[in-house]
Amino acid sequence: MFRRPLRRRSRRAFWPILSRVFYINPQKQYMLIVISAIAMATLVFSGLLLFRQSDHGDLMTRGKWLMRQGKVALAVKDFESLVRQYPKSYDGHLELGKAYMAIDESEKAAKEFQYASLLRAKNLKESGAHVAISRMMVAQGNYQDAEKQLFQAYKARPENRKDKELLSALTDLYEEWGDFYMAKSPPDVVNAFPKYVAALRYVRDFEDQRPLEDKLHSTAEHLADHYSNLKEYDQAIAVLKTSLKHGMRPNTLVSIAALYEKRADLDKAIYWYRKAYEQDPKIISIKLSTILVQKGRELNELHRPDEAQKYFEEAAHINETVKLPLDTLYPVGASNVQLTYQINPSTVDMQPTAKFNINNDSSYPIQYLRVKAFFLTGEKDQDEKLGDAMQVIATDKNPLAPKGEPRGTRPVEMQPGVTIPLEDLDAGKLRLKVMVTYSDDTNAKWVEIKNAEITIPEAAKMNADKPKPTT
């Protein structure tokens, strides 16, 4: 009975005493809370920073972020810190090597790549180190060692053969290797061609594939010309057929057909011209119809008129189907025109000479081209012909090459078959008109491509001295 009241009194007395000892007025209590919160946040943040500086994942993330921002020097410090704290970090050594490469520290980069490679030497689950080492070797022009480095990873395990980074490195290696050969003078197309073929074997990105295919087709055409000049037609055809695996291009099909023509294999030539016609009827129609007629004539000479008639009919059908002007398909131009003359003082006649270049402005070879030069006087709408000359400058055996190639331009020099009396020149002016046709038919259509005009002082003076007619 007596103890219980004492206990209650003692408890009641404790709280007032405590409240008196720790009492803080409201203003001071608020300030204490703010200061305590700041101190606590500082302690927590400092501890977090200490933790973050030593955390592998954060150093890696921050280093990569700095690399993307172009702050390579800062990234190097982070990666260096990472490999000091985690010397067995494959990714750390790999990324540090890449960062060193970015600041042209190739020797340091090589050491990091080699160390990263050793960390994965027993089990090549990742090919990053080998890719990085190979890219460094490619930059140094050491293509063969780069190839060995990549194939060490490529052959290590089946899964690596689907590694996008590894396949991209192989593609880049072979493309740059091919570019190296093409940059030589003259271009080494024999060695460049197989490198582009290899690059396309590993490419997986469509945006990279199209430019590579363009390089391959261009190199294939030049390599085929190389073999054709050596009369190694089978090798030339094989090269072009290889390029067709990476796109059916009409001009490649035409080139194959033309090579079969050179081999005097008319049937195979027709087969490939037909394939080209299927791809682009407008471009190849003239050539295909021409060779069909040629085959028909051969069969007629062999007394096989029924078979010949089929080829003639097919040629006629093609000509009816594709009705395009030949100058639209195969535009040509005349450049560097020079019109000169010599006068015979005893006869007072002149002999004009026209010199100019005929240029193939199309992307395809012209198998036949005839040029005609008209020597005229008078006004342009009232031509008075004084003489003409004609010359065949392209045939099946000597075609006019496509635009941009050395054989795509041909010099021409022409004179009329007769001399021209000076008194026949109206106002002392001599005009030149150049025309071309794409067929040897008598009814072939002629297309005008150039006009030129000169004044001959001797003729002008003679005309001025003539007595004027009386009215």
C-alpha positions in Angstrom: 0.0 0.0 0.0 2.8 2.4 0.9 5.2 1.6 -2.1 2.8 2.2 -4.9 2.1 5.9 -4.2 5.9 6.5 -3.8 6.5 5.0 -7.3 3.9 7.3 -8.8 5.3 10.3 -7.2 8.8 9.5 -8.3 7.7 9.2 -11.9 5.8 12.4 -11.8 8.8 14.2 -10.5 11.1 12.8 -13.2 9.5 14.4 -16.3 9.3 17.9 -15.0 13.0 17.7 -14.1 13.9 16.4 -17.6 11.8 19.0 -19.3 13.6 21.7 -17.3 17.0 20.4 -18.2 16.4 20.0 -22.0 13.9 22.7 -22.5 14.6 24.8 -25.7 12.5 27.6 -26.8 10.7 27.2 -30.2 13.1 29.4 -32.2 16.2 27.7 -30.9 14.6 24.3 -31.4 13.9 25.1 -35.1 17.5 26.2 -35.7 18.8 23.1 -34.0 16.7 20.9 -36.3 18.0 22.7 -39.4 21.6 22.4 -38.4 21.3 18.8 -37.4 19.7 18.0 -40.8 22.5 19.7 -42.7 25.1 17.9 -40.7 23.4 14.6 -41.2 23.1 15.2 -45.0 26.8 16.1 -45.1 27.8 12.9 -43.3 25.6 10.8 -45.5 26.7 12.5 -48.8 30.4 12.3 -47.9 30.0 8.6 -47.1 28.1 8.1 -50.4 30.9 9.8 -52.3 33.5 7.7 -50.7 31.5 4.7 -51.6 30.9 5.9 -55.2 34.6 6.6 -55.8 35.4 3.0 -55.0 32.4 1.4 -56.8 33.4 -0.5 -60.0 30.0 0.0 -61.7 29.9 3.7 -61.1 33.4 4.3 -62.3 32.7 2.4 -65.5 29.4 4.2 -66.1 30.9 7.6 -65.5 34.0 6.9 -67.6 31.8 5.8 -70.6 29.6 8.9 -70.1 32.7 11.2 -70.2 33.9 9.5 -73.3 30.6 10.1 -75.0 30.8 13.8 -74.0 34.2 14.1 -75.5 35.9 14.6 -72.1 38.5 11.9 -72.7 41.1 13.1 -70.3 38.6 12.9 -67.4 37.5 9.5 -68.6 41.1 8.3 -68.6 41.4 9.3 -64.9 38.3 7.3 -64.0 39.4 4.2 -65.9 42.9 4.4 -64.4 41.3 4.6 -60.9 39.1 1.7 -61.8 42.0 -0.6 -62.8 44.0 0.4 -59.8 41.2 -0.7 -57.5 40.1 -3.7 -59.6 43.3 -4.9 -61.5 41.4 -8.0 -62.7 38.7 -6.0 -64.4 38.6 -7.0 -68.1 36.1 -4.2 -69.0 38.2 -1.7 -67.1 41.4 -2.5 -69.0 39.5 -2.6 -72.3 37.9 0.8 -71.8 41.1 2.3 -70.6 42.8 1.1 -73.7 40.1 2.7 -75.9 40.5 6.0 -74.0 44.3 5.9 -74.5 43.6 5.4 -78.2 41.4 8.5 -78.3 44.3 10.6 -77.0 46.9 8.9 -79.3 48.6 7.0 -76.5 49.0 3.9 -78.7 51.7 2.2 -76.6 49.7 2.5 -73.4 46.6 1.4 -75.3 48.4 -1.7 -76.6 49.4 -2.7 -73.1 45.8 -2.4 -71.8 44.4 -4.4 -74.7 47.0 -7.1 -74.3 46.3 -7.3 -70.5 42.5 -7.4 -71.2 43.1 -10.2 -73.7 45.2 -12.2 -71.2 42.3 -11.9 -68.7 40.1 -13.8 -71.1 42.7 -16.0 -72.8 41.4 -19.2 -71.4 37.8 -18.6 -72.1 37.0 -16.2 -74.9 33.4 -15.5 -74.0 33.9 -11.9 -75.1 35.8 -10.6 -78.1 36.1 -7.0 -77.1 39.9 -7.0 -76.4 40.6 -8.7 -79.7 38.4 -6.3 -81.6 40.2 -3.3 -79.9 43.6 -4.7 -80.6 42.7 -5.3 -84.3 41.4 -1.8 -84.7 44.6 -0.4 -83.4 46.5 -2.6 -85.8 44.3 -1.6 -88.8 45.0 2.1 -87.9 48.7 1.2 -88.1 48.2 -0.5 -91.5 49.0 -3.9 -90.0 46.2 -5.8 -91.7 47.4 -9.3 -91.5 48.0 -9.3 -87.8 44.6 -7.6 -87.3 43.1 -10.5 -89.2 44.8 -13.1 -87.0 43.6 -11.3 -83.9 40.0 -11.3 -85.0 39.9 -14.9 -86.2 41.4 -16.0 -82.9 38.2 -14.8 -81.3 35.9 -15.7 -84.2 37.0 -19.4 -84.1 37.1 -19.7 -80.3 33.4 -20.5 -79.8 30.3 -20.7 -82.0 28.6 -17.9 -80.1 31.3 -15.4 -81.1 30.3 -15.8 -84.8 27.2 -13.8 -84.0 28.9 -11.1 -82.0 27.9 -7.8 -83.7 31.1 -6.0 -82.6 33.3 -8.8 -83.9 31.5 -8.9 -87.3 31.6 -5.2 -87.6 35.4 -5.2 -87.0 35.9 -7.9 -89.6 33.8 -5.9 -92.1 35.8 -2.7 -91.4 39.1 -4.6 -91.6 38.5 -6.0 -95.1 36.9 -2.8 -96.4 39.9 -0.7 -95.3 42.3 -3.4 -96.6 40.5 -3.2 -100.0 40.7 0.7 -99.9 44.4 0.4 -99.2 45.0 -1.6 -102.4 42.7 0.8 -104.4 44.6 3.8 -103.2 47.7 2.6 -104.9 48.8 4.1 -108.3 47.7 2.3 -110.3 44.9 0.7 -108.2 45.7 -2.9 -107.3 42.3 -4.3 -108.3 43.6 -7.9 -108.2 44.1 -7.8 -104.5 41.3 -5.3 -103.6 38.5 -7.3 -105.1 38.7 -10.4 -102.8 38.9 -8.0 -99.7 35.6 -6.4 -100.7 34.1 -9.8 -101.2 35.3 -10.8 -97.7 33.9 -7.5 -96.2 30.5 -8.3 -97.6 30.6 -11.8 -96.1 30.6 -10.3 -92.6 28.5 -7.1 -93.0 25.3 -7.0 -91.1 24.3 -3.4 -91.3 22.3 -2.4 -94.4 23.7 1.1 -94.4 27.2 -0.2 -94.6 26.3 -2.9 -97.1 25.2 -0.6 -100.0 28.4 1.5 -100.2 30.4 -1.8 -100.0 28.4 -3.3 -102.9 29.2 -0.2 -104.9 32.9 -0.6 -104.3 32.7 -4.3 -105.1 30.9 -3.7 -108.5 33.2 -0.9 -109.5 36.3 -3.0 -108.7 34.9 -6.0 -110.4 34.4 -4.0 -113.7 38.0 -2.8 -113.6 39.3 -6.2 -112.7 37.3 -7.7 -115.6 38.8 -5.1 -118.0 42.2 -6.1 -116.7 41.6 -9.8 -117.5 39.9 -9.0 -120.8 42.9 -7.0 -121.9 45.0 -10.1 -121.2 42.4 -12.1 -123.2 41.6 -14.1 -120.1 37.9 -14.0 -120.7 36.9 -16.8 -118.4 38.5 -15.1 -115.4 36.9 -11.8 -116.3 33.5 -13.5 -116.5 34.1 -15.3 -113.1 34.8 -12.0 -111.4 31.7 -10.3 -112.8 29.5 -13.3 -111.8 30.9 -13.1 -108.3 29.8 -9.5 -108.1 26.3 -10.4 -109.2 25.8 -12.3 -105.9 25.6 -8.8 -104.4 23.1 -7.3 -106.7 21.9 -7.8 -110.3 23.1 -4.7 -112.1 22.3 -4.2 -115.8 25.7 -2.9 -116.8 27.4 -6.0 -115.1 25.1 -8.3 -117.1 25.9 -6.4 -120.3 29.6 -6.7 -119.5 29.3 -10.5 -119.1 27.4 -10.7 -122.4 30.0 -8.6 -124.2 32.8 -10.9 -122.9 30.9 -13.9 -124.3 30.8 -12.0 -127.6 34.6 -11.6 -127.5 34.8 -15.4 -127.0 32.6 -15.8 -130.1 30.0 -17.5 -127.9 26.9 -15.8 -129.4 24.3 -18.0 -127.7 25.6 -17.2 -124.2 26.0 -13.6 -125.1 22.3 -13.5 -126.1 21.4 -15.3 -122.9 23.1 -12.6 -120.8 21.8 -9.7 -122.9 18.3 -11.1 -122.3 18.9 -11.0 -118.6 20.1 -7.4 -118.8 17.0 -6.6 -120.9 14.8 -8.0 -118.1 16.5 -5.7 -115.6 16.4 -2.6 -117.7 14.8 -2.8 -121.2 15.4 0.8 -122.1 19.2 0.5 -121.8 19.9 -2.8 -123.5 17.1 -3.1 -126.0 19.2 -1.8 -128.9 22.1 -4.1 -128.3 19.9 -7.1 -127.7 17.9 -6.5 -130.9 21.2 -6.0 -132.8 22.7 -9.3 -131.7 19.5 -11.2 -132.3 19.6 -10.0 -135.9 23.2 -11.0 -136.1 22.3 -14.5 -134.8 19.4 -14.7 -137.3 21.8 -13.8 -140.2 24.2 -16.6 -139.1 21.4 -19.1 -139.1 20.3 -18.0 -142.5 23.9 -18.6 -143.8 23.6 -22.1 -142.3 20.4 -22.6 -144.3 18.2 -22.7 -141.2 15.7 -20.0 -142.0 13.0 -21.2 -139.6 15.2 -20.8 -136.6 16.5 -17.5 -138.0 13.0 -16.1 -138.3 12.5 -16.5 -134.5 15.4 -14.3 -133.8 14.3 -11.7 -136.3 10.8 -11.7 -134.8 12.2 -11.3 -131.3 14.3 -8.4 -132.4 11.3 -6.7 -134.1 9.2 -7.1 -130.9 11.9 -5.5 -128.8 12.2 -2.5 -131.1 8.4 -2.1 -131.1 8.2 -2.4 -127.3 10.9 0.1 -126.4 10.5 3.2 -128.5 13.0 5.6 -127.1 15.3 7.9 -129.1 18.8 6.5 -129.1 20.3 9.9 -128.2 18.2 9.7 -125.0 19.7 6.3 -124.2 23.2 7.0 -125.3 23.8 10.8 -125.3 27.1 12.0 -126.9 28.7 15.4 -127.3 31.4 17.2 -129.3 34.0 19.2 -127.5 37.2 21.2 -128.3 35.9 22.1 -131.8 38.5 23.6 -134.1 37.5 24.8 -137.6 40.5 25.7 -139.8 41.2 26.1 -143.5 43.8 26.4 -146.2 43.5 28.5 -149.4 44.9 27.5 -152.8 46.0 30.9 -154.3 45.9 29.6 -157.9 42.3 28.4 -157.7 41.0 30.7 -155.0 39.5 27.6 -153.4 39.7 26.6 -149.7 40.1 23.2 -147.9 38.4 23.4 -144.5 39.3 20.9 -141.7 37.2 20.2 -138.6 38.8 18.8 -135.5 36.9 17.8 -132.3 36.4 15.2 -129.7 33.4 12.9 -129.5 32.4 12.1 -125.9 30.2 9.4 -124.6 28.0 11.1 -122.0 26.1 7.9 -121.0 27.0 5.3 -118.4 27.0 2.5 -121.0 29.3 1.6 -123.9 28.2 2.6 -127.4 28.7 -0.4 -129.8 28.2 1.6 -133.0 28.5 5.3 -133.8 28.8 7.2 -137.1 29.7 10.9 -137.3 28.9 13.3 -140.1 30.2 16.8 -140.6 28.4 19.3 -142.8 30.3 22.3 -144.1 27.7 25.1 -144.6 27.2 28.7 -145.3 24.2 31.0 -145.1 21.8 31.7 -142.3 21.1 28.8 -139.8 17.5 28.5 -141.0 18.6 28.5 -144.6 21.6 26.1 -144.8 23.5 25.9 -148.0 25.7 22.8 -148.0 29.2 23.2 -149.4 30.5 19.8 -148.6 30.4 16.9 -146.1 32.4 14.1 -144.6 31.5 10.9 -142.7 33.4 8.6 -140.3 32.6 5.5 -138.2 34.2 6.0 -134.8 32.7 3.1 -132.7 32.0 -0.6 -133.6 31.4 -3.8 -131.7 35.1 -4.5 -131.8 36.0 -1.0 -130.8 33.1 0.5 -128.7 33.0 4.0 -127.3 33.5 3.4 -123.5 31.2 4.9 -120.9 31.5 8.4 -119.5 34.6 9.0 -117.4 36.7 6.3 -118.9 39.7 7.0 -121.1 38.2 5.2 -124.0 35.0 7.2 -123.6 36.5 10.1 -125.6 37.7 9.8 -129.2 39.4 12.5 -131.4 38.0 13.1 -134.8 39.4 15.0 -137.8 37.3 15.5 -140.9 37.5 17.3 -144.3 34.9 17.5 -147.1 35.5 15.5 -150.2 35.7 18.7 -152.3 37.4 22.1 -152.1 35.1 25.1 -151.6 35.3 28.2 -153.8 35.7 31.3 -151.6 33.0 33.1 -153.5 30.5 30.6 -152.4 30.8 31.7 -148.8 27.9 33.9 -147.8 29.3 37.0 -146.0 32.6 35.1 -145.8 31.2 32.8 -143.1 31.8 29.0 -142.9 29.6 27.0 -140.6 30.0 23.4 -139.2 27.3 21.1 -138.2 28.1 17.8 -136.5 25.6 15.0 -136.4 25.7 11.3 -135.2 23.7 8.1 -135.9 23.7 4.8 -133.9 23.0 2.5 -136.9 24.5 1.5 -140.2 21.1 1.4 -141.9 20.6 3.6 -144.9 17.5 5.1 -143.3 19.2 5.7 -139.9 18.1 8.8 -138.0 20.8 11.5 -137.6 21.0 13.6 -134.4 22.6 17.1 -134.4 25.1 17.5 -131.5 27.2 20.6 -132.4 27.4 23.8 -134.4 30.4 26.1 -135.0 31.1 29.1 -137.2 34.1 31.1 -138.4 34.6 34.1 -140.6 37.2 33.7 -143.5 38.6 37.2 -144.1 39.7 36.4 -147.7 36.1 35.3 -148.6 34.6 38.3 -146.8 36.8 40.7 -148.8 36.0 38.9 -152.1 32.3 39.3 -151.4 32.7 42.9 -150.5 34.6 43.7 -153.7 31.9 42.1 -155.9 30.0 44.7 -157.9 26.5 45.1 -156.5 23.7 44.1 -158.8 21.9 47.0 -160.5 18.2 47.3 -160.0 
